[in-house]
Amino acid sequence: MNVTKAIQRLYLDVIVTVLLFVTIAGLMLLSAPQVLSPSGHDKLYHTLAFMALTFPICSFRPSASLVILSLAALFGAMIESLQPLVGRHGDIMDFWADVIGMCFGWGLAQVHRRLCRGALT
């Protein structure tokens, strides 16, 4: 059995995605002083977080890519909508950074799948 099938069978990609979802939600809704978020890096953090969030499912369950990308977009919009309730600022540019991260996660998953497929042949 190859590694991809083992990961799918054990739902490791789903477990990692759920853990990332909880971590991202906690960090982005945490009512913390702005000192913890150096200026200029906020968009990069959003991009990296959503790239990490979408990569596992898109990589190991490509048929679920549209579902995870849609849910991630909804999640990003919800976070930006809820942030004012916890003393933070919702920002449409943060949402677009999330979308860019999702695109990078999907693209990186495509590269990963092609490299793994080539290694198996």
Biopython code that builds the backbone (N, CA, C, O; Angstrom):
import numpy as np
from Bio.PDB.StructureBuilder import StructureBuilder

atoms = [
    (1, "MET", "N", (0.864, -1.176, 0.000)),
    (1, "MET", "CA", (0.000, 0.000, 0.000)),
    (1, "MET", "C", (0.906, 1.233, 0.000)),
    (1, "MET", "O", (1.869, 1.308, 0.764)),
    (2, "ASN", "N", (0.587, 2.197, -0.866)),
    (2, "ASN", "CA", (1.413, 3.396, -0.919)),
    (2, "ASN", "C", (1.015, 4.376, 0.196)),
    (2, "ASN", "O", (-0.011, 4.212, 0.857)),
    (3, "VAL", "N", (1.840, 5.373, 0.375)),
    (3, "VAL", "CA", (1.657, 6.338, 1.459)),
    (3, "VAL", "C", (0.343, 7.104, 1.322)),
    (3, "VAL", "O", (-0.345, 7.332, 2.317)),
    (4, "THR", "N", (-0.011, 7.500, 0.108)),
    (4, "THR", "CA", (-1.249, 8.258, -0.106)),
    (4, "THR", "C", (-2.459, 7.458, 0.354)),
    (4, "THR", "O", (-3.342, 7.997, 1.021)),
    (5, "LYS", "N", (-2.506, 6.172, 0.001)),
    (5, "LYS", "CA", (-3.639, 5.330, 0.407)),
    (5, "LYS", "C", (-3.663, 5.148, 1.920)),
    (5, "LYS", "O", (-4.737, 5.108, 2.520)),
    (6, "ALA", "N", (-2.497, 5.037, 2.539)),
    (6, "ALA", "CA", (-2.438, 4.888, 3.999)),
    (6, "ALA", "C", (-2.953, 6.150, 4.688)),
    (6, "ALA", "O", (-3.684, 6.068, 5.675)),
    (7, "ILE", "N", (-2.574, 7.307, 4.174)),
    (7, "ILE", "CA", (-3.039, 8.572, 4.745)),
    (7, "ILE", "C", (-4.545, 8.693, 4.587)),
    (7, "ILE", "O", (-5.237, 9.106, 5.518)),
    (8, "GLN", "N", (-5.060, 8.336, 3.411)),
    (8, "GLN", "CA", (-6.504, 8.389, 3.189)),
    (8, "GLN", "C", (-7.238, 7.422, 4.110)),
    (8, "GLN", "O", (-8.284, 7.762, 4.664)),
    (9, "ARG", "N", (-6.701, 6.236, 4.273)),
    (9, "ARG", "CA", (-7.357, 5.216, 5.093)),
    (9, "ARG", "C", (-7.406, 5.642, 6.562)),
    (9, "ARG", "O", (-8.395, 5.387, 7.249)),
    (10, "LEU", "N", (-6.365, 6.275, 7.032)),
    (10, "LEU", "CA", (-6.303, 6.713, 8.429)),
    (10, "LEU", "C", (-6.895, 8.102, 8.646)),
    (10, "LEU", "O", (-6.963, 8.578, 9.779)),
    (11, "TYR", "N", (-7.322, 8.752, 7.570)),
    (11, "TYR", "CA", (-7.885, 10.105, 7.640)),
    (11, "TYR", "C", (-6.910, 11.108, 8.254)),
    (11, "TYR", "O", (-7.326, 12.072, 8.897)),
    (12, "LEU", "N", (-5.609, 10.875, 8.053)),
    (12, "LEU", "CA", (-4.610, 11.790, 8.617)),
    (12, "LEU", "C", (-4.735, 13.188, 8.026)),
    (12, "LEU", "O", (-4.541, 14.179, 8.729)),
    (13, "ASP", "N", (-5.058, 13.274, 6.737)),
    (13, "ASP", "CA", (-5.212, 14.585, 6.111)),
    (13, "ASP", "C", (-6.389, 15.345, 6.716)),
    (13, "ASP", "O", (-6.320, 16.561, 6.894)),
    (14, "VAL", "N", (-7.459, 14.635, 7.030)),
    (14, "VAL", "CA", (-8.629, 15.267, 7.638)),
    (14, "VAL", "C", (-8.307, 15.704, 9.072)),
    (14, "VAL", "O", (-8.695, 16.794, 9.493)),
    (15, "ILE", "N", (-7.606, 14.861, 9.810)),
    (15, "ILE", "CA", (-7.235, 15.184, 11.191)),
    (15, "ILE", "C", (-6.343, 16.429, 11.216)),
    (15, "ILE", "O", (-6.558, 17.333, 12.024)),
    (16, "VAL", "N", (-5.343, 16.475, 10.331)),
    (16, "VAL", "CA", (-4.446, 17.632, 10.263)),
    (16, "VAL", "C", (-5.237, 18.888, 9.893)),
    (16, "VAL", "O", (-4.999, 19.954, 10.461)),
    (17, "THR", "N", (-6.161, 18.777, 8.961)),
    (17, "THR", "CA", (-6.961, 19.927, 8.542)),
    (17, "THR", "C", (-7.835, 20.434, 9.683)),
    (17, "THR", "O", (-7.953, 21.644, 9.874)),
    (18, "VAL", "N", (-8.444, 19.540, 10.436)),
    (18, "VAL", "CA", (-9.281, 19.950, 11.574)),
    (18, "VAL", "C", (-8.426, 20.639, 12.636)),
    (18, "VAL", "O", (-8.835, 21.659, 13.191)),
    (19, "LEU", "N", (-7.247, 20.093, 12.923)),
    (19, "LEU", "CA", (-6.352, 20.730, 13.900)),
    (19, "LEU", "C", (-5.917, 22.119, 13.430)),
    (19, "LEU", "O", (-5.852, 23.052, 14.230)),
    (20, "LEU", "N", (-5.623, 22.256, 12.146)),
    (20, "LEU", "CA", (-5.265, 23.571, 11.605)),
    (20, "LEU", "C", (-6.447, 24.535, 11.679)),
    (20, "LEU", "O", (-6.271, 25.709, 12.004)),
    (21, "PHE", "N", (-7.633, 24.050, 11.384)),
    (21, "PHE", "CA", (-8.849, 24.869, 11.461)),
    (21, "PHE", "C", (-9.011, 25.433, 12.868)),
    (21, "PHE", "O", (-9.240, 26.631, 13.034)),
    (22, "VAL", "N", (-8.896, 24.584, 13.872)),
    (22, "VAL", "CA", (-9.061, 25.021, 15.270)),
    (22, "VAL", "C", (-7.962, 26.009, 15.650)),
    (22, "VAL", "O", (-8.232, 27.021, 16.296)),
    (23, "THR", "N", (-6.736, 25.721, 15.253)),
    (23, "THR", "CA", (-5.614, 26.608, 15.573)),
    (23, "THR", "C", (-5.780, 27.975, 14.911)),
    (23, "THR", "O", (-5.598, 29.008, 15.555)),
    (24, "ILE", "N", (-6.124, 27.975, 13.630)),
    (24, "ILE", "CA", (-6.304, 29.240, 12.907)),
    (24, "ILE", "C", (-7.447, 30.044, 13.512)),
    (24, "ILE", "O", (-7.318, 31.251, 13.712)),
    (25, "ALA", "N", (-8.560, 29.387, 13.803)),
    (25, "ALA", "CA", (-9.702, 30.093, 14.403)),
    (25, "ALA", "C", (-9.299, 30.701, 15.738)),
    (25, "ALA", "O", (-9.623, 31.855, 16.018)),
    (26, "GLY", "N", (-8.605, 29.946, 16.550)),
    (26, "GLY", "CA", (-8.179, 30.456, 17.853)),
    (26, "GLY", "C", (-7.250, 31.646, 17.732)),
    (26, "GLY", "O", (-7.421, 32.644, 18.433)),
    (27, "LEU", "N", (-6.270, 31.549, 16.850)),
    (27, "LEU", "CA", (-5.299, 32.636, 16.712)),
    (27, "LEU", "C", (-5.902, 33.882, 16.084)),
    (27, "LEU", "O", (-5.563, 34.999, 16.473)),
    (28, "MET", "N", (-6.788, 33.700, 15.122)),
    (28, "MET", "CA", (-7.354, 34.863, 14.438)),
    (28, "MET", "C", (-8.488, 35.510, 15.219)),
    (28, "MET", "O", (-8.845, 36.658, 14.957)),
    (29, "LEU", "N", (-9.049, 34.791, 16.165)),
    (29, "LEU", "CA", (-10.118, 35.380, 16.975)),
    (29, "LEU", "C", (-9.638, 35.713, 18.385)),
    (29, "LEU", "O", (-10.415, 36.187, 19.215)),
    (30, "LEU", "N", (-8.361, 35.465, 18.652)),
    (30, "LEU", "CA", (-7.782, 35.773, 19.945)),
    (30, "LEU", "C", (-7.747, 37.289, 20.131)),
    (30, "LEU", "O", (-7.280, 38.021, 19.258)),
    (31, "SER", "N", (-8.234, 37.738, 21.248)),
    (31, "SER", "CA", (-8.221, 39.167, 21.545)),
    (31, "SER", "C", (-6.892, 39.500, 22.204)),
    (31, "SER", "O", (-6.805, 39.614, 23.427)),
    (32, "ALA", "N", (-5.863, 39.653, 21.388)),
    (32, "ALA", "CA", (-4.514, 39.898, 21.884)),
    (32, "ALA", "C", (-4.047, 41.278, 21.449)),
    (32, "ALA", "O", (-4.554, 41.831, 20.473)),
    (33, "PRO", "N", (-3.085, 41.830, 22.169)),
    (33, "PRO", "CA", (-2.540, 43.122, 21.758)),
    (33, "PRO", "C", (-1.898, 43.042, 20.376)),
    (33, "PRO", "O", (-1.390, 41.993, 19.981)),
    (34, "GLN", "N", (-1.923, 44.126, 19.665)),
    (34, "GLN", "CA", (-1.386, 44.154, 18.310)),
    (34, "GLN", "C", (0.139, 43.995, 18.298)),
    (34, "GLN", "O", (0.728, 43.847, 17.227)),
    (35, "VAL", "N", (0.780, 44.022, 19.452)),
    (35, "VAL", "CA", (2.230, 43.842, 19.512)),
    (35, "VAL", "C", (2.605, 42.465, 18.980)),
    (35, "VAL", "O", (3.688, 42.290, 18.423)),
    (36, "LEU", "N", (1.720, 41.487, 19.147)),
    (36, "LEU", "CA", (2.012, 40.130, 18.706)),
    (36, "LEU", "C", (1.983, 39.989, 17.184)),
    (36, "LEU", "O", (2.469, 38.991, 16.653)),
    (37, "SER", "N", (1.434, 40.952, 16.488)),
    (37, "SER", "CA", (1.339, 40.888, 15.033)),
    (37, "SER", "C", (2.119, 42.053, 14.416)),
    (37, "SER", "O", (1.572, 43.139, 14.223)),
    (38, "PRO", "N", (3.404, 41.819, 14.108)),
    (38, "PRO", "CA", (4.205, 42.897, 13.528)),
    (38, "PRO", "C", (3.583, 43.392, 12.227)),
    (38, "PRO", "O", (3.099, 42.611, 11.407)),
    (39, "SER", "N", (3.610, 44.706, 12.066)),
    (39, "SER", "CA", (2.992, 45.288, 10.863)),
    (39, "SER", "C", (3.704, 44.777, 9.618)),
    (39, "SER", "O", (4.917, 44.562, 9.610)),
    (40, "GLY", "N", (2.924, 44.592, 8.586)),
    (40, "GLY", "CA", (3.477, 44.130, 7.330)),
    (40, "GLY", "C", (3.472, 42.623, 7.155)),
    (40, "GLY", "O", (3.582, 42.130, 6.032)),
    (41, "HIS", "N", (3.347, 41.891, 8.239)),
    (41, "HIS", "CA", (3.388, 40.442, 8.144)),
    (41, "HIS", "C", (2.009, 39.802, 8.243)),
    (41, "HIS", "O", (1.876, 38.600, 8.013)),
    (42, "ASP", "N", (1.008, 40.558, 8.573)),
    (42, "ASP", "CA", (-0.332, 40.020, 8.785)),
    (42, "ASP", "C", (-0.849, 39.286, 7.545)),
    (42, "ASP", "O", (-1.379, 38.181, 7.663)),
    (43, "LYS", "N", (-0.705, 39.870, 6.385)),
    (43, "LYS", "CA", (-1.205, 39.245, 5.151)),
    (43, "LYS", "C", (-0.430, 37.968, 4.846)),
    (43, "LYS", "O", (-1.005, 36.988, 4.372)),
    (44, "LEU", "N", (0.869, 37.979, 5.118)),
    (44, "LEU", "CA", (1.689, 36.785, 4.921)),
    (44, "LEU", "C", (1.200, 35.660, 5.835)),
    (44, "LEU", "O", (1.108, 34.510, 5.406)),
    (45, "TYR", "N", (0.890, 35.982, 7.084)),
    (45, "TYR", "CA", (0.392, 34.969, 8.027)),
    (45, "TYR", "C", (-0.937, 34.393, 7.551)),
    (45, "TYR", "O", (-1.156, 33.185, 7.639)),
    (46, "HIS", "N", (-1.819, 35.240, 7.053)),
    (46, "HIS", "CA", (-3.096, 34.763, 6.516)),
    (46, "HIS", "C", (-2.856, 33.830, 5.328)),
    (46, "HIS", "O", (-3.460, 32.762, 5.236)),
    (47, "THR", "N", (-1.982, 34.239, 4.434)),
    (47, "THR", "CA", (-1.695, 33.436, 3.246)),
    (47, "THR", "C", (-1.130, 32.076, 3.630)),
    (47, "THR", "O", (-1.583, 31.049, 3.125)),
    (48, "LEU", "N", (-0.147, 32.064, 4.517)),
    (48, "LEU", "CA", (0.468, 30.795, 4.937)),
    (48, "LEU", "C", (-0.517, 29.900, 5.687)),
    (48, "LEU", "O", (-0.522, 28.683, 5.501)),
    (49, "ALA", "N", (-1.342, 30.500, 6.528)),
    (49, "ALA", "CA", (-2.308, 29.711, 7.301)),
    (49, "ALA", "C", (-3.300, 29.014, 6.379)),
    (49, "ALA", "O", (-3.587, 27.831, 6.562)),
    (50, "PHE", "N", (-3.822, 29.724, 5.401)),
    (50, "PHE", "CA", (-4.821, 29.124, 4.522)),
    (50, "PHE", "C", (-4.189, 28.211, 3.480)),
    (50, "PHE", "O", (-4.854, 27.315, 2.961)),
    (51, "MET", "N", (-2.930, 28.423, 3.169)),
    (51, "MET", "CA", (-2.218, 27.478, 2.312)),
    (51, "MET", "C", (-2.074, 26.151, 3.060)),
    (51, "MET", "O", (-2.320, 25.082, 2.500)),
    (52, "ALA", "N", (-1.677, 26.233, 4.315)),
    (52, "ALA", "CA", (-1.537, 25.021, 5.131)),
    (52, "ALA", "C", (-2.887, 24.341, 5.354)),
    (52, "ALA", "O", (-2.965, 23.113, 5.390)),
    (53, "LEU", "N", (-3.936, 25.126, 5.502)),
    (53, "LEU", "CA", (-5.264, 24.574, 5.744)),
    (53, "LEU", "C", (-5.770, 23.759, 4.549)),
    (53, "LEU", "O", (-6.372, 22.702, 4.736)),
    (54, "THR", "N", (-5.537, 24.229, 3.350)),
    (54, "THR", "CA", (-6.103, 23.561, 2.166)),
    (54, "THR", "C", (-5.186, 22.494, 1.567)),
    (54, "THR", "O", (-5.665, 21.605, 0.863)),
    (55, "PHE", "N", (-3.901, 22.561, 1.826)),
    (55, "PHE", "CA", (-2.962, 21.625, 1.201)),
    (55, "PHE", "C", (-3.258, 20.152, 1.492)),
    (55, "PHE", "O", (-3.299, 19.367, 0.545)),
    (56, "PRO", "N", (-3.465, 19.732, 2.741)),
    (56, "PRO", "CA", (-3.616, 18.286, 2.980)),
    (56, "PRO", "C", (-4.783, 17.649, 2.229)),
    (56, "PRO", "O", (-4.614, 16.603, 1.603)),
    (57, "ILE", "N", (-5.944, 18.254, 2.282)),
    (57, "ILE", "CA", (-7.114, 17.672, 1.610)),
    (57, "ILE", "C", (-6.927, 17.708, 0.092)),
    (57, "ILE", "O", (-7.193, 16.721, -0.594)),
    (58, "CYS", "N", (-6.468, 18.855, -0.428)),
    (58, "CYS", "CA", (-6.276, 18.964, -1.880)),
    (58, "CYS", "C", (-5.218, 17.986, -2.380)),
    (58, "CYS", "O", (-5.285, 17.526, -3.520)),
    (59, "SER", "N", (-4.256, 17.672, -1.541)),
    (59, "SER", "CA", (-3.179, 16.784, -1.936)),
    (59, "SER", "C", (-3.580, 15.315, -1.883)),
    (59, "SER", "O", (-3.281, 14.553, -2.802)),
    (60, "PHE", "N", (-4.247, 14.924, -0.821)),
    (60, "PHE", "CA", (-4.532, 13.506, -0.616)),
    (60, "PHE", "C", (-5.962, 13.093, -0.971)),
    (60, "PHE", "O", (-6.246, 11.900, -1.078)),
    (61, "ARG", "N", (-6.852, 14.046, -1.154)),
    (61, "ARG", "CA", (-8.228, 13.777, -1.577)),
    (61, "ARG", "C", (-8.621, 14.819, -2.640)),
    (61, "ARG", "O", (-9.442, 15.699, -2.385)),
    (62, "PRO", "N", (-8.030, 14.704, -3.813)),
    (62, "PRO", "CA", (-8.277, 15.726, -4.845)),
    (62, "PRO", "C", (-9.746, 15.877, -5.214)),
    (62, "PRO", "O", (-10.169, 16.952, -5.638)),
    (63, "SER", "N", (-10.522, 14.821, -5.058)),
    (63, "SER", "CA", (-11.947, 14.929, -5.385)),
    (63, "SER", "C", (-12.680, 15.847, -4.407)),
    (63, "SER", "O", (-13.779, 16.314, -4.708)),
    (64, "ALA", "N", (-12.089, 16.108, -3.247)),
    (64, "ALA", "CA", (-12.700, 16.986, -2.245)),
    (64, "ALA", "C", (-12.133, 18.405, -2.290)),
    (64, "ALA", "O", (-12.430, 19.217, -1.414)),
    (65, "SER", "N", (-11.325, 18.705, -3.299)),
    (65, "SER", "CA", (-10.690, 20.026, -3.383)),
    (65, "SER", "C", (-11.707, 21.159, -3.431)),
    (65, "SER", "O", (-11.553, 22.159, -2.730)),
    (66, "LEU", "N", (-12.729, 21.015, -4.241)),
    (66, "LEU", "CA", (-13.733, 22.075, -4.349)),
    (66, "LEU", "C", (-14.452, 22.287, -3.019)),
    (66, "LEU", "O", (-14.765, 23.419, -2.650)),
    (67, "VAL", "N", (-14.708, 21.213, -2.314)),
    (67, "VAL", "CA", (-15.385, 21.313, -1.011)),
    (67, "VAL", "C", (-14.506, 22.046, -0.011)),
    (67, "VAL", "O", (-14.974, 22.973, 0.651)),
    (68, "ILE", "N", (-13.237, 21.650, 0.115)),
    (68, "ILE", "CA", (-12.361, 22.279, 1.115)),
    (68, "ILE", "C", (-12.081, 23.731, 0.742)),
    (68, "ILE", "O", (-11.997, 24.584, 1.626)),
    (69, "LEU", "N", (-11.936, 24.031, -0.552)),
    (69, "LEU", "CA", (-11.694, 25.417, -0.952)),
    (69, "LEU", "C", (-12.911, 26.284, -0.654)),
    (69, "LEU", "O", (-12.768, 27.424, -0.212)),
    (70, "SER", "N", (-14.097, 25.755, -0.891)),
    (70, "SER", "CA", (-15.323, 26.505, -0.589)),
    (70, "SER", "C", (-15.480, 26.727, 0.912)),
    (70, "SER", "O", (-15.812, 27.826, 1.354)),
    (71, "LEU", "N", (-15.239, 25.676, 1.688)),
    (71, "LEU", "CA", (-15.350, 25.801, 3.145)),
    (71, "LEU", "C", (-14.291, 26.748, 3.708)),
    (71, "LEU", "O", (-14.562, 27.509, 4.637)),
    (72, "ALA", "N", (-13.092, 26.699, 3.145)),
    (72, "ALA", "CA", (-12.025, 27.588, 3.608)),
    (72, "ALA", "C", (-12.370, 29.046, 3.303)),
    (72, "ALA", "O", (-12.104, 29.928, 4.119)),
    (73, "ALA", "N", (-12.955, 29.305, 2.145)),
    (73, "ALA", "CA", (-13.366, 30.675, 1.799)),
    (73, "ALA", "C", (-14.450, 31.160, 2.752)),
    (73, "ALA", "O", (-14.413, 32.299, 3.216)),
    (74, "LEU", "N", (-15.404, 30.302, 3.039)),
    (74, "LEU", "CA", (-16.455, 30.648, 3.996)),
    (74, "LEU", "C", (-15.866, 30.895, 5.385)),
    (74, "LEU", "O", (-16.262, 31.832, 6.077)),
    (75, "PHE", "N", (-14.931, 30.058, 5.780)),
    (75, "PHE", "CA", (-14.252, 30.196, 7.068)),
    (75, "PHE", "C", (-13.512, 31.528, 7.147)),
    (75, "PHE", "O", (-13.593, 32.223, 8.161)),
    (76, "GLY", "N", (-12.792, 31.891, 6.083)),
    (76, "GLY", "CA", (-12.067, 33.162, 6.061)),
    (76, "GLY", "C", (-13.006, 34.356, 6.176)),
    (76, "GLY", "O", (-12.720, 35.314, 6.894)),
    (77, "ALA", "N", (-14.132, 34.292, 5.463)),
    (77, "ALA", "CA", (-15.121, 35.373, 5.537)),
    (77, "ALA", "C", (-15.731, 35.459, 6.936)),
    (77, "ALA", "O", (-15.939, 36.553, 7.462)),
    (78, "MET", "N", (-16.015, 34.307, 7.531)),
    (78, "MET", "CA", (-16.592, 34.301, 8.884)),
    (78, "MET", "C", (-15.617, 34.884, 9.900)),
    (78, "MET", "O", (-16.019, 35.641, 10.784)),
    (79, "ILE", "N", (-14.354, 34.539, 9.780)),
    (79, "ILE", "CA", (-13.351, 35.072, 10.709)),
    (79, "ILE", "C", (-13.305, 36.590, 10.626)),
    (79, "ILE", "O", (-13.310, 37.274, 11.650)),
    (80, "GLU", "N", (-13.261, 37.114, 9.411)),
    (80, "GLU", "CA", (-13.186, 38.567, 9.253)),
    (80, "GLU", "C", (-14.458, 39.239, 9.755)),
    (80, "GLU", "O", (-14.409, 40.371, 10.236)),
    (81, "SER", "N", (-15.579, 38.566, 9.650)),
    (81, "SER", "CA", (-16.852, 39.119, 10.148)),
    (81, "SER", "C", (-16.925, 39.087, 11.669)),
    (81, "SER", "O", (-17.531, 39.967, 12.281)),
    (82, "LEU", "N", (-16.308, 38.072, 12.285)),
    (82, "LEU", "CA", (-16.380, 37.916, 13.741)),
    (82, "LEU", "C", (-15.305, 38.696, 14.493)),
    (82, "LEU", "O", (-15.470, 38.974, 15.681)),
    (83, "GLN", "N", (-14.229, 39.047, 13.841)),
    (83, "GLN", "CA", (-13.129, 39.722, 14.528)),
    (83, "GLN", "C", (-13.544, 41.000, 15.261)),
    (83, "GLN", "O", (-13.043, 41.237, 16.360)),
    (84, "PRO", "N", (-14.437, 41.841, 14.711)),
    (84, "PRO", "CA", (-14.841, 43.034, 15.468)),
    (84, "PRO", "C", (-15.540, 42.692, 16.797)),
    (84, "PRO", "O", (-15.554, 43.514, 17.713)),
    (85, "LEU", "N", (-16.107, 41.514, 16.905)),
    (85, "LEU", "CA", (-16.779, 41.120, 18.145)),
    (85, "LEU", "C", (-15.798, 40.782, 19.265)),
    (85, "LEU", "O", (-16.179, 40.740, 20.435)),
    (86, "VAL", "N", (-14.533, 40.541, 18.908)),
    (86, "VAL", "CA", (-13.516, 40.213, 19.915)),
    (86, "VAL", "C", (-12.450, 41.301, 20.022)),
    (86, "VAL", "O", (-11.351, 41.058, 20.520)),
    (87, "GLY", "N", (-12.785, 42.499, 19.552)),
    (87, "GLY", "CA", (-11.867, 43.626, 19.704)),
    (87, "GLY", "C", (-10.785, 43.704, 18.648)),
    (87, "GLY", "O", (-9.798, 44.416, 18.833)),
    (88, "ARG", "N", (-10.944, 42.995, 17.552)),
    (88, "ARG", "CA", (-9.979, 43.060, 16.456)),
    (88, "ARG", "C", (-10.643, 43.706, 15.257)),
    (88, "ARG", "O", (-11.840, 43.996, 15.288)),
    (89, "HIS", "N", (-9.892, 43.931, 14.222)),
    (89, "HIS", "CA", (-10.414, 44.590, 13.036)),
    (89, "HIS", "C", (-10.589, 43.591, 11.900)),
    (89, "HIS", "O", (-9.634, 42.920, 11.511)),
    (90, "GLY", "N", (-11.784, 43.489, 11.375)),
    (90, "GLY", "CA", (-12.012, 42.699, 10.177)),
    (90, "GLY", "C", (-11.498, 43.478, 8.979)),
    (90, "GLY", "O", (-11.654, 44.698, 8.919)),
    (91, "ASP", "N", (-10.893, 42.793, 8.032)),
    (91, "ASP", "CA", (-10.284, 43.475, 6.901)),
    (91, "ASP", "C", (-10.507, 42.645, 5.635)),
    (91, "ASP", "O", (-10.164, 41.463, 5.595)),
    (92, "ILE", "N", (-11.074, 43.257, 4.622)),
    (92, "ILE", "CA", (-11.320, 42.558, 3.365)),
    (92, "ILE", "C", (-10.013, 42.107, 2.721)),
    (92, "ILE", "O", (-9.986, 41.092, 2.025)),
    (93, "MET", "N", (-8.939, 42.842, 2.944)),
    (93, "MET", "CA", (-7.648, 42.447, 2.387)),
    (93, "MET", "C", (-7.118, 41.183, 3.064)),
    (93, "MET", "O", (-6.413, 40.391, 2.438)),
    (94, "ASP", "N", (-7.455, 40.992, 4.335)),
    (94, "ASP", "CA", (-7.103, 39.733, 5.006)),
    (94, "ASP", "C", (-7.834, 38.570, 4.343)),
    (94, "ASP", "O", (-7.264, 37.496, 4.149)),
    (95, "PHE", "N", (-9.099, 38.794, 3.997)),
    (95, "PHE", "CA", (-9.856, 37.753, 3.312)),
    (95, "PHE", "C", (-9.199, 37.413, 1.978)),
    (95, "PHE", "O", (-9.082, 36.237, 1.632)),
    (96, "TRP", "N", (-8.771, 38.419, 1.229)),
    (96, "TRP", "CA", (-8.134, 38.153, -0.060)),
    (96, "TRP", "C", (-6.790, 37.454, 0.127)),
    (96, "TRP", "O", (-6.390, 36.650, -0.715)),
    (97, "ALA", "N", (-6.097, 37.749, 1.210)),
    (97, "ALA", "CA", (-4.864, 37.019, 1.521)),
    (97, "ALA", "C", (-5.194, 35.547, 1.807)),
    (97, "ALA", "O", (-4.435, 34.653, 1.432)),
    (98, "ASP", "N", (-6.331, 35.305, 2.473)),
    (98, "ASP", "CA", (-6.781, 33.932, 2.706)),
    (98, "ASP", "C", (-7.023, 33.218, 1.374)),
    (98, "ASP", "O", (-6.612, 32.072, 1.194)),
    (99, "VAL", "N", (-7.684, 33.897, 0.455)),
    (99, "VAL", "CA", (-7.997, 33.307, -0.853)),
    (99, "VAL", "C", (-6.707, 33.007, -1.617)),
    (99, "VAL", "O", (-6.591, 31.956, -2.247)),
    (100, "ILE", "N", (-5.751, 33.911, -1.567)),
    (100, "ILE", "CA", (-4.461, 33.671, -2.228)),
    (100, "ILE", "C", (-3.784, 32.453, -1.610)),
    (100, "ILE", "O", (-3.215, 31.625, -2.321)),
    (101, "GLY", "N", (-3.845, 32.347, -0.282)),
    (101, "GLY", "CA", (-3.284, 31.178, 0.392)),
    (101, "GLY", "C", (-3.955, 29.885, -0.032)),
    (101, "GLY", "O", (-3.294, 28.863, -0.216)),
    (102, "MET", "N", (-5.282, 29.933, -0.187)),
    (102, "MET", "CA", (-6.003, 28.741, -0.647)),
    (102, "MET", "C", (-5.543, 28.344, -2.046)),
    (102, "MET", "O", (-5.373, 27.159, -2.332)),
    (103, "CYS", "N", (-5.343, 29.321, -2.908)),
    (103, "CYS", "CA", (-4.867, 29.043, -4.272)),
    (103, "CYS", "C", (-3.467, 28.435, -4.242)),
    (103, "CYS", "O", (-3.181, 27.483, -4.968)),
    (104, "PHE", "N", (-2.599, 28.989, -3.399)),
    (104, "PHE", "CA", (-1.253, 28.425, -3.257)),
    (104, "PHE", "C", (-1.313, 27.002, -2.711)),
    (104, "PHE", "O", (-0.581, 26.130, -3.178)),
    (105, "GLY", "N", (-2.174, 26.761, -1.730)),
    (105, "GLY", "CA", (-2.324, 25.416, -1.168)),
    (105, "GLY", "C", (-2.783, 24.427, -2.214)),
    (105, "GLY", "O", (-2.263, 23.313, -2.288)),
    (106, "TRP", "N", (-3.764, 24.824, -3.037)),
    (106, "TRP", "CA", (-4.253, 23.961, -4.105)),
    (106, "TRP", "C", (-3.145, 23.710, -5.133)),
    (106, "TRP", "O", (-2.928, 22.575, -5.558)),
    (107, "GLY", "N", (-2.453, 24.775, -5.525)),
    (107, "GLY", "CA", (-1.380, 24.635, -6.515)),
    (107, "GLY", "C", (-0.242, 23.766, -6.012)),
    (107, "GLY", "O", (0.274, 22.927, -6.750)),
    (108, "LEU", "N", (0.151, 23.958, -4.768)),
    (108, "LEU", "CA", (1.207, 23.139, -4.179)),
    (108, "LEU", "C", (0.776, 21.678, -4.104)),
    (108, "LEU", "O", (1.594, 20.779, -4.298)),
    (109, "ALA", "N", (-0.490, 21.440, -3.825)),
    (109, "ALA", "CA", (-1.018, 20.069, -3.790)),
    (109, "ALA", "C", (-0.941, 19.427, -5.169)),
    (109, "ALA", "O", (-0.633, 18.241, -5.285)),
    (110, "GLN", "N", (-1.218, 20.206, -6.222)),
    (110, "GLN", "CA", (-1.135, 19.667, -7.577)),
    (110, "GLN", "C", (0.308, 19.269, -7.905)),
    (110, "GLN", "O", (0.547, 18.214, -8.493)),
    (111, "VAL", "N", (1.256, 20.113, -7.526)),
    (111, "VAL", "CA", (2.670, 19.801, -7.751)),
    (111, "VAL", "C", (3.046, 18.552, -6.957)),
    (111, "VAL", "O", (3.716, 17.658, -7.475)),
    (112, "HIS", "N", (2.616, 18.495, -5.711)),
    (112, "HIS", "CA", (2.910, 17.338, -4.847)),
    (112, "HIS", "C", (2.365, 16.051, -5.460)),
    (112, "HIS", "O", (3.056, 15.033, -5.482)),
    (113, "ARG", "N", (1.142, 16.093, -5.951)),
    (113, "ARG", "CA", (0.526, 14.895, -6.540)),
    (113, "ARG", "C", (1.279, 14.453, -7.802)),
    (113, "ARG", "O", (1.480, 13.259, -8.024)),
    (114, "ARG", "N", (1.685, 15.408, -8.611)),
    (114, "ARG", "CA", (2.432, 15.055, -9.843)),
    (114, "ARG", "C", (3.786, 14.468, -9.497)),
    (114, "ARG", "O", (4.217, 13.496, -10.117)),
    (115, "LEU", "N", (4.463, 15.049, -8.513)),
    (115, "LEU", "CA", (5.773, 14.517, -8.116)),
    (115, "LEU", "C", (5.639, 13.116, -7.532)),
    (115, "LEU", "O", (6.453, 12.239, -7.820)),
    (116, "CYS", "N", (4.611, 12.908, -6.712)),
    (116, "CYS", "CA", (4.402, 11.576, -6.114)),
    (116, "CYS", "C", (4.022, 10.557, -7.174)),
    (116, "CYS", "O", (4.475, 9.413, -7.128)),
    (117, "ARG", "N", (3.195, 10.962, -8.128)),
    (117, "ARG", "CA", (2.789, 10.062, -9.204)),
    (117, "ARG", "C", (4.001, 9.692, -10.050)),
    (117, "ARG", "O", (4.137, 8.542, -10.469)),
    (118, "GLY", "N", (4.878, 10.654, -10.304)),
    (118, "GLY", "CA", (6.081, 10.387, -11.085)),
    (118, "GLY", "C", (7.046, 9.487, -10.342)),
    (118, "GLY", "O", (7.740, 8.682, -10.962)),
    (119, "ALA", "N", (7.103, 9.609, -9.017)),
    (119, "ALA", "CA", (7.993, 8.779, -8.223)),
    (119, "ALA", "C", (7.521, 7.336, -8.165)),
    (119, "ALA", "O", (8.324, 6.422, -7.980)),
    (120, "LEU", "N", (6.212, 7.131, -8.324)),
    (120, "LEU", "CA", (5.658, 5.784, -8.235)),
    (120, "LEU", "C", (5.779, 5.016, -9.548)),
    (120, "LEU", "O", (5.656, 3.791, -9.557)),
    (121, "THR", "N", (6.017, 5.715, -10.653)),
    (121, "THR", "CA", (6.094, 5.020, -11.939)),
    (121, "THR", "C", (7.495, 4.695, -12.317)),
    (121, "THR", "O", (7.730, 4.109, -13.373)),
]
sb = StructureBuilder()
sb.init_structure("model")
sb.init_model(0)
sb.init_chain("A")
sb.init_seg("    ")
for serial, (resi, resn, name, xyz) in enumerate(atoms, 1):
    if name == "N":
        sb.init_residue(resn, " ", resi, " ")
    sb.init_atom(name, np.array(xyz, "f"), 0.0, 1.0, " ", f" {name:<3s}", serial, name[0])
structure = sb.get_structure()
